[in-house]
């Protein structure tokens, strides 16, 4: 793997963060909640790669990482764009694979 100079982009930061949180034994719901808080903090400062910006604009979500642990998996984590609240991290729910914004749920 080629090492890049300079700060991490948002996707690389999320991959590192989610992988280390899963290694520490956190469950997927907690990982998504805490990663979403981290995304809100660094979203303006960490750049998004061109491919991620394109996917988020066209599809509304971008795959970050797929993990398997002894307790769960394989489970794909996505960076998702909410029209009201911005970016959050989630995994597909149900048979249709829909995403639910945690802040929209709190408002209901």
Secondary structure, DSSP 8 states (H G I E B T S, - for coil): -----SS--HHHHHHHHHHHHHHTT--HHHHHHHHHHHHHHHTTTS---HHHHHHHHHTSEEEEEEEE-SSSEEEEEEEEEETTTEEEEEE-BTTTTB---HHHHHH-
